[in-house]
C-alpha cells in the first residue's frame, strides 16, 4: 500500500479528475491524502474516497491587482511551509497534482523534500502551475494533446471521466435529440442565442437544455412558443444525457470534450472567450480538428451558427460524429499503472 497525495481545488475541472484518480487508487488498496482549498467541493469529493483532507489558504496570482497579488505571494510561501510540515506528518510516497493554484505550494514542498511528483494537465494548454512543475515531475500526464507546447516526460493518457451507468433511453426516431449546456453555472451567450435559433427547427428536434443555476425561467421564456424542450438548471448525469443525444451544443471544457470523445458524440463547440490562456478555444480546435464538431466563437456572425445548424439538422451532418471511441482504457488506470511502475 502507498500513501498517495492528490492536490486539487477550485473548480470541477481540477477536482473531478483528481477524485476519479483517487477513487481508482483507493479501490486498488492505497491510502489517499487530499490537499485542497477552502471550498466545499474539495471536501465533498475527498470524503467520497475517505481521504485525509487538509486545506490551504493559497490563492491564484494571475488576473489580480497589486494588493491581491502581494497577498497571494505571501500565502504561497506560508502554504509551502505548511505543506512541508504536512508531508513530514503524513509521509506521502507519491504526490499527484492536477493544476491550479493549489498545486504550486504542494509541488514546491514535494521538490524540497524530494518526493515523487507527478502532474496531470486536463487542457490542450499547460496551466501556470503545471508549466512550472513539469520541469521537476517524474511524469507529466496529459488529458488532451498539447496545442503548441512541448513538455518533457509527457504521457498522453486522457482525462479521468465518468463511465456510463445507464442504458440509452428510447429516442423519438422522428426527431433529433439535442443537448444544450453552458456548464453548471450556465452561459449567458448560449442561454440567450441558442433557443431562438433552435426554435426555427421545431418540427424536427427535441431539446434538453441545461440553463445553469438561476437561469431556467429566462431560458424557458426564450424558447417560447417551442414546447418540445426540457429545461434543467442542473443535470445530474450529463454523460448519459450526451449519450442519448444526436449531438450537443456546449462550451469547450476539457472534461466535457473528453466525455464526448469517450462516447463518440460531437456537435457545436462554443469556447468561453474569457478562459485563461484561451485554453477553451484550443481545446475546441483539437476536438473539431479530428472531425468531431464545429467551432463557433461568440464574436462571429450569428448567421455562421445558423448555417452550422442547417448542416447538422437539415442535412443530417450530425451522423458523422456518432462513432465508437477507440480507447476505452480509463485514464485513471493508466495513470496509476505508470506511477506504480515508475522506477521499477
N, C-alpha and C positions, 0 to 999 in steps of 0.2 A: 504493500500500500504506500502511495506517495501523498504527501501534503501538497495539494495544488492550489495556488492562489490565483484568483482571477481579479482583474481590475476593470470595472465598467461603471459608468454613471451617466446621468443626464437624461438621455432620450432612449426610446426603444431601439433606435438604430445601433446603439452600442450595447445596451443591456440585454436585449433578446438573444443576439448571438452568443454573448457570454453565458447566459442562462442555459441555452441549448448545449453548449460545450460542457458546462459544469454538470448538467444533468447526466450527460453521457459518461463523463469522468466519474461521477458519483456512483452510477449503476455498475461501473467497471471496478468498483472496490476502492476508490481513492477518497481521501478526506478533502473537503472543499473549504477554502478560506476566501472570503469576498471582501474586497475593499471598494467602497463606493463613496458617493457624496451624501447629501442630506435630503434627498428626495425619497418619497415613498416607494417609487418604482423599483429602486435597487433593493430595498429591504424586502419588498414583496417577493421578488424573484429569488433572492438569496434564501429566503425562508423555504421556498419550494424545494430547494435541494439540501435543506438542513445545513446550510453553510454557517460557519462562524463569521459574523458580519462586523466590519469595522468601518466607520465613516470618517472622512477627511473634510476639512473646510476649504480645500483647494478650489479655485475658480479659474475660468479662462481669462486670457490676456487680450486676445485679438478682438478688435472692434470696440475696445473700451477707451474712456477718456484717461487723462494722465493720472488723476487721483485713483480711479478704479484699477488701472494697470499697476500702479505702485503697490496698492494693497494686494493685488493678485500675486505679484512677485514676492512680497513678504510672506504671503500664505504658502507659496510654493516652497520656500525654504523651511518654514515651520512644518509643513506636511511631509517633506522629505525626511526630516529628523524623526517625525512621528512614525513614518514607515520603517525606518531603520530599527527603532525600538520594537515595533510590531513584529518585524521579521526575526529579531532575536528571541522574542517570546513565542511566536507561532511556528518558527522553524520550517518555512515552506521549502520544498525540494524543487518546485517548478513554479514559475511566475508567467502568466499569460495576460497580456494587456490588450484591450480591444479599442484603443484610441480614445480621443477626448482628453480634456484637461486632467482628469484623474490619473491618467497613465503616466504623466511626466514624473511626479514625485515617486510613484511606485517604481517606475523604471530606473530612475536615478539611484534609489535605495538598492535596487537589485544589482546595479552596476558596481556600486561601492562595496557591497557585501559579496560580490562575485557569485550571485545566484544565476541559475539557468533562466534566461529571459527569452520569451517568445512574443511576437506581436501578431495581431490579426487586423488587417485593413479591409473594411467592407466595400469601399467605393473604388472607382477607377482612378482616383487621385488620392495620394497619400495625405492624410491629415498632418497637422503640425507635429503632434506628439509622436506619431508613428514614423514620420520622416526623420526626426531626431533619434529615436530609439532604435530604428532599423540598423544603424551602424554598429550597435552593440548586441543585437539579438542573435540567438543561435539559428532560428528560422523565422522568416517573415512570411506569414501566411497571407494569401490574397483571396478575397471573396470574388473579385472580378479582375480581368486583366487590366493592368495599369495603362492609362491613356498615353502619356508622353514621358513617363519617368522609367528609370530602371533602378532596381534595388538589389543589392547582393543578398545571397542566401534566401532567395524568394521561392515560394512554393504555392502554386495556384491550387486551392482546394475547394473554392466556392464559399458561400455563406451558410452558416448553420441556420436552417429554416425548419418550420414545422412540416410534418408529414400529414398527408390526408387521413382523416379519421372517419369520414363519412362517405357513403356511396353517392354517386350522382343522383340528383333529383330528376324526375321525368321533366323533359323540356316540352314546351309548346312548339312542336316542329313547324308550325305555320308562322312563327315569329322568331326573330333573332333576340337572344338574351344578352344584354349589355350591362356590365358592372362599371359604375362610375364612382371614383373615390379620389378625394384630395388628402387622404390620411386621417388620422384620429382627430386632428384639430380642424380638418376641413380646408378647403381652398376657396377663397373669395372669387378668384377668376373662374374656376370650374363651376362653382355653385351659381354664378351669375350668367355665364355664357353657354354652357353645355345644354341646359334644359330647353332653351328656345330653339337651338339647332336641332336637337333630337325630336322635338315635337313635330318637325316637318316630315318625319318618317313614321308617324303614329300608327299607321296601318300595318307596319312591318316589324315592329320591335316591342319588346317589353324590357323594363329597366329596373335594376336595383341601384339606388344612389345613396352612398354614404355621405352625409352632409357635414359631419363634424359636430361637436358639442355646441348646442345652442343655435344651430342654423337650420333646423328642419322646417320650421314654419316659412322661412324665406324661400327655401328651395321648393317647398310644396306650392307656394304661390307662383314661382317661376315656371312650374310645369303646367299650370292651368292653360287650356282645358283638358290636357292629356291625362288620361286616367290610368293607363296601364304601367304604373310606376310604383315601386315600393321604396319609401324613404326612411332611412335609419340614421340616427346620429352616430351610432357605433355598431360595427359588425363584429359579432363575437367570433366568427370563424371565416375570416376573409379568404383563406385558401380554398375552402370548399365553394364559396361564392364565386371565386375566379374560375374554378374547375367547371362550375355549372353555367358559365357564360361562354358565348361565342367569341367575344373579345372584350377588352377593358379600355377604359379611359382613366389614366391615373398620372400621378406625379412620378418622379424617377428615383425614389428612394432605393438604395441598394438591395434591401431585403425584399421589397415588393417585386423588383425585377428578377431577383433570384428565384422567388416563388413562381413567378410566371414561367421562367425558363425550366424549372423543375417539372411543371405540369404541362408545358407546351402550349401556352396561351400568349397571345400578343395583342396589339392594339395601338391606341394613340397615346403617346407619352408626352406630357406637358411638364418640362422641368421647372422647378422652383427657381426663379431668377435670382433670388437673394441667397441661395445656398453658398456656403463658404467655398472659395476657390472654384465656383461654378461647377462643383462636382456633379450636381444632378444632370447638367447638360451632357457632361462626358459619360456619365452612366447611360443616359438615353442614347447617346451616339453609338456606344458599343452595342447596346441591345438592338437598336434599329439597324445597325450596320451588319448584323448577322441575319437580317431578314425577318425580325420578329415584330416590327412595328413602324410607325411613322412618328417623327418628332414634330411637335408644334410648339413654337415659343410665343410667349404672351405678347411680345411686341409685333408679331407678324399680323398680316391682314387676316381678319376672321374668315374671309372667303376661302383662304387656303384650307382652313379647318373644315369648312363646308364641302370642299372638293374631296378631302380625305374621307369624310363620312359617306359621300356618294360612292366612292370606290369600295369601301368596306361593306356598305349596306345594299346599295342598288346593284353593284357588280359582284357581290359576294366575295370581295377580296380578303375577307377575314379567314377564309378557309385555308390559306397558305400558312397561317400562324399555328393552327391546331395540329401540332406534331408531338411525337413522343420525345421526351428528353433522353439524351444519350447516357448521361452519368447519373445513376440512381444511388451511388455510394454517398452517404451523408458526410458533409464537410466535417462535422464534429468528430466522426470516427476517424477520418483521415488525419485530422489534426492530432488526436490523442495517440494514434499509432506512430506518427512521425516524432512526436515529443518523447514517447517512451523508448523509441528506437534510437534516439539521438545519443551518440557517444558509445553505443554498444560495439 
